[in-house]
């Protein structure tokens, strides 16, 4: 479905979120999904098919080419029939949130509808009776239920909270592509969302108005030909012992969409950025020190130096987790902090 790559825990290592179509409510889970029996599942595995689980995945980056899937731990694994995924700091808190565009115009997996088309005699009889447009008529029998998108606020420690309603994104619809952009120049990222068979929606972000003490940094890039957009540039930002941020400049994000050029960093209550380094796609760097925020700055590749960018810091996890701490216990995954008996069940 959709996907995005961004650093969600500010350790300098980009993480991966991929959307699927696991319903969030019990009613839709039972009526829109066909769940395999254990015997059917094992039969497919025995025949050489890979393990298959219908849910969103959040792959946390450990560095050194290691990832752990923590979608259920972070509670971002079920958002129904999802499309665009955008990871960005929508409330300028200092950590990236997750927006998911949601909805399918025709519920082609509706179990009642599948029962109808599973009977070939019914279809044959309708064709033989002279009924016109049998296939189109069958498609019209599919249910069509608009549903809300999802917005997950990053609460830190790899945990997210569903703020869809409180942030004003709970209007039902059939969303597909989505892009973020600071349309009114107030330092908060607005959303433009496509709707199937309906007008696009523009959501004005009121973070600058409602959270005026939260700062931000926006960086415009002027690359050299042929890559004048500086696609692939990497930004590192430091603020003493208060924070570190990493951003990558790739515009094609979410699902068949492209976001506003430039890099956006929410900084929370940080007032001054001690230093920043922009690594251009050719390896050269641009540097700035002591930047008061909020601020908009422009960096030019023509003014870059050959000094290399510093390496990312070691990947980190809350509670000093290590990959072996993501265990299988009686069929359920758990996170456990070394030296602690605190365990969070991921099956709830």
C-alpha positions in Angstrom: 0.0 0.0 0.0 1.7 3.3 1.1 5.0 3.8 2.9 7.4 6.4 4.3 10.9 6.5 5.8 11.8 8.9 8.6 13.6 8.9 11.9 10.9 8.6 14.6 13.1 8.4 17.7 15.8 11.0 16.9 18.7 8.7 16.9 19.8 9.5 13.3 18.7 6.2 11.8 15.7 6.3 9.4 12.8 4.0 10.3 10.2 2.5 7.9 6.4 2.5 8.1 4.3 0.5 5.6 0.5 0.6 5.5 -1.7 -2.4 4.9 -5.4 -2.9 5.4 -6.2 -4.5 8.8 -9.5 -2.9 10.1 -9.3 -1.1 13.4 -12.8 -1.9 14.6 -14.2 -5.3 15.6 -17.2 -4.9 13.3 -15.1 -4.2 10.2 -12.6 -6.8 11.1 -15.3 -9.5 11.1 -17.2 -8.2 8.0 -14.4 -7.1 5.7 -11.6 -9.6 6.3 -11.4 -13.3 5.5 -9.2 -14.8 8.2 -7.4 -18.0 7.4 -7.7 -21.0 9.7 -4.5 -22.2 11.3 -4.6 -25.3 9.0 -4.9 -23.1 5.9 -2.1 -20.9 7.1 0.2 -23.9 7.7 -0.7 -25.4 4.4 0.5 -22.3 2.5 3.8 -22.2 4.5 4.4 -25.9 3.9 3.9 -25.3 0.2 6.7 -22.7 0.2 4.8 -19.4 0.6 6.2 -16.8 3.0 4.5 -16.0 6.3 1.8 -13.4 5.7 0.2 -11.1 8.3 -2.2 -8.3 7.2 -1.2 -5.3 9.3 0.8 -2.1 9.1 4.5 -2.6 10.0 6.8 -0.1 11.7 10.4 -1.2 11.2 12.7 0.4 13.8 16.3 0.9 12.6 19.0 -0.5 14.9 21.8 0.5 12.5 24.1 -2.1 11.0 21.3 -3.3 8.7 19.1 -4.5 11.5 15.4 -3.7 12.0 12.7 -4.8 14.4 9.0 -4.7 13.6 7.3 -2.8 16.4 3.9 -1.9 14.8 1.9 -3.5 17.6 4.1 -2.2 20.4 3.7 1.3 19.0 -0.1 0.7 18.4 0.0 1.8 14.8 -0.7 -1.5 13.1 -4.4 -1.3 12.2 -5.7 1.6 10.2 -8.2 -0.2 7.8 -7.7 0.0 4.0 -4.8 2.5 4.1 -2.9 4.3 1.4 -0.7 7.3 1.9 1.7 7.4 4.9 3.4 10.6 6.0 5.9 10.8 8.8 6.6 14.3 9.9 6.4 16.6 12.9 2.9 18.0 12.6 2.8 19.5 16.1 6.4 20.7 16.2 7.0 18.7 19.4 10.5 17.6 18.2 9.4 14.1 17.1 7.9 12.8 13.9 4.2 11.8 13.9 2.4 9.4 11.5 -0.5 10.3 9.3 -2.4 7.6 7.4 -4.9 8.3 4.5 -7.7 5.7 4.7 -10.7 4.3 2.9 -11.8 2.2 0.0 -14.6 3.3 -2.3 -15.9 -0.2 -2.8 -15.5 -2.8 -0.1 -14.5 -5.6 -2.4 -13.5 -7.8 0.5 -17.0 -7.5 2.2 -17.9 -11.0 3.2 -21.6 -10.7 2.3 -20.5 -9.5 -1.2 -18.1 -12.4 -1.6 -20.9 -14.8 -0.7 -22.9 -13.4 -3.6 -20.2 -13.7 -6.3 -19.0 -17.0 -4.9 -22.1 -18.6 -6.4 -21.4 -19.0 -10.2 -25.0 -20.3 -10.8 -26.4 -17.0 -9.6 -24.2 -15.1 -12.1 -24.9 -17.5 -15.0 -28.6 -17.3 -14.5 -28.6 -13.5 -14.5 -26.6 -13.5 -17.8 -28.9 -16.1 -19.4 -32.0 -14.2 -18.4 -30.9 -11.4 -20.6 -30.0 -9.0 -17.7 -27.8 -6.1 -19.0 -24.5 -5.0 -17.4 -24.4 -8.0 -15.0 -20.9 -7.3 -13.9 -21.5 -3.6 -13.3 -24.7 -4.4 -11.4 -22.7 -6.8 -9.2 -20.2 -4.1 -8.5 -23.0 -1.8 -7.5 -23.9 -4.3 -4.8 -20.5 -3.8 -3.0 -20.9 -1.8 0.2 -19.3 1.7 0.2 -18.6 3.1 3.7 -16.5 6.3 4.2 -14.1 6.1 7.1 -11.8 8.5 8.9 -8.1 8.8 8.4 -5.6 8.3 11.2 -3.1 10.7 12.9 -0.8 9.2 15.5 1.1 11.6 17.8 4.6 10.6 18.7 4.7 10.4 22.5 8.3 9.3 22.7 9.7 5.9 23.8 8.4 4.4 20.5 4.8 4.9 21.6 2.1 6.7 19.7 -1.4 7.9 20.6 -4.4 8.2 18.2 -5.1 11.9 17.9 -7.3 11.8 14.8 -10.4 13.3 16.4 -8.7 15.8 18.6 -6.6 17.1 15.7 -9.7 17.5 13.5 -9.0 14.7 11.0 -11.9 12.4 11.7 -14.2 13.4 8.8 -15.2 10.2 7.0 -14.1 9.8 3.4 -12.1 7.8 0.8 -8.6 9.2 1.1 -5.8 8.1 -1.1 -2.8 10.3 -2.0 -1.6 12.9 0.5 1.1 15.5 0.8 2.3 17.9 3.4 3.3 21.5 2.8 3.5 24.7 4.9 0.8 26.4 2.8 0.4 29.6 4.9 4.1 30.0 5.9 3.4 29.8 9.7 5.9 27.0 10.3 3.4 24.2 10.7 2.9 21.5 8.1 -0.6 21.5 6.4 -2.1 18.5 4.7 -3.5 18.1 1.2 -5.4 14.9 0.8 -7.0 13.3 -2.4 -10.5 11.9 -2.1 -11.9 9.2 -4.4 -14.9 10.6 -6.3 -14.7 13.8 -4.3 -12.9 17.1 -3.9 -9.5 17.2 -2.4 -9.3 18.2 1.3 -6.9 20.9 2.7 -6.3 20.7 6.4 -4.9 23.9 7.9 -2.5 23.0 10.7 -3.2 25.3 13.8 -0.1 24.2 15.7 1.5 27.7 15.4 -1.7 29.2 16.8 -2.4 26.7 19.6 1.2 25.8 20.5 3.1 29.1 20.0 6.0 28.2 22.2 7.0 25.3 20.0 9.8 26.2 17.5 10.8 24.9 14.1 13.5 25.1 11.4 12.8 25.0 7.7 15.6 24.5 5.2 15.3 25.3 1.5 17.9 23.7 -0.8 19.4 25.0 -4.0 21.2 22.1 -5.6 23.4 22.1 -8.7 22.3 20.6 -12.1 21.2 18.0 -12.9 19.9 17.5 -9.3 18.7 21.0 -8.7 16.2 19.8 -6.0 19.1 18.2 -4.1 17.2 14.9 -3.8 19.0 12.7 -1.4 20.5 15.4 0.8 20.8 14.6 4.5 20.4 17.1 7.4 21.8 16.8 10.9 20.8 19.3 13.6 22.2 19.6 17.1 21.1 21.6 20.1 23.7 20.9 22.8 22.5 18.1 25.1 18.8 19.0 24.4 18.4 17.1 21.1 19.5 15.7 17.8 17.5 15.6 14.6 18.0 13.9 11.2 16.1 14.5 8.0 16.4 13.2 4.4 15.3 15.2 1.4 13.1 12.8 -0.6 9.9 14.3 -2.0 8.0 11.2 -3.3 6.3 10.0 -0.1 3.2 8.3 1.0 1.3 7.0 -2.0 1.6 8.4 -5.5 2.3 11.8 -4.0 5.1 14.4 -3.6 5.6 16.7 -0.7 6.8 20.3 -0.6 10.5 20.6 -1.4 12.7 21.5 1.6 13.3 20.0 5.1 11.2 20.7 8.2 12.4 20.1 11.7 10.1 20.6 14.7 12.1 21.6 17.8 9.7 21.7 20.7 10.9 24.4 23.2 14.4 24.6 21.8 15.3 28.3 21.2 18.7 27.9 19.5 20.2 25.4 17.2 23.9 25.0 18.1 24.9 23.6 14.7 23.7 21.9 11.6 25.3 20.0 8.8 23.7 19.4 5.4 25.3 16.6 3.3 24.7 17.2 -0.4 24.1 14.2 -2.7 27.7 14.5 -4.0 29.2 14.3 -0.5 30.0 17.9 0.0 28.6 19.7 3.1 27.2 23.0 4.2 27.4 24.1 7.8 25.9 26.7 10.1 26.3 27.5 13.8 24.1 29.2 16.3 20.8 29.5 14.5 18.0 31.2 16.5 14.6 29.5 15.9 12.0 29.6 14.5 13.8 30.2 11.3 13.8 29.7 7.5 17.2 29.3 5.9 18.5 28.6 2.4 21.5 26.4 1.7 23.3 26.4 -1.7 25.3 23.6 -3.0 27.5 26.0 -4.9 28.8 27.3 -1.5 29.4 23.8 0.0 32.8 22.6 1.2 34.5 19.2 0.8 34.6 18.6 4.6 32.8 15.3 5.3 29.7 15.1 7.3 29.9 13.5 10.8 28.6 9.9 11.0 25.3 9.2 12.7 25.4 8.4 16.4 24.8 4.8 17.6 21.2 3.7 17.2 19.3 3.9 20.5 16.3 2.4 22.1 14.3 3.3 25.3 15.4 1.2 28.2 18.6 0.2 26.4 16.8 -2.4 24.3 18.8 -4.8 22.1 17.4 -6.8 19.2 17.4 -10.1 21.2 15.0 -8.4 23.7 12.2 -8.6 21.0 11.1 -12.1 21.9 8.5 -14.7 21.1 6.7 -15.8 24.2 3.8 -18.3 23.8 3.1 -16.9 20.4 3.1 -13.3 21.5 5.9 -10.7 20.9 7.1 -8.7 23.9 9.5 -5.9 24.6 11.5 -6.3 27.8 14.1 -4.0 29.3 17.3 -5.7 30.4 17.4 -5.9 34.2 13.7 -5.2 34.5 10.6 -7.4 34.7 8.5 -4.8 32.9 7.1 -6.3 29.7 4.6 -4.9 27.2 2.4 -7.5 25.5 2.0 -6.8 21.8 -1.1 -9.0 21.2 -3.7 -6.7 22.8 
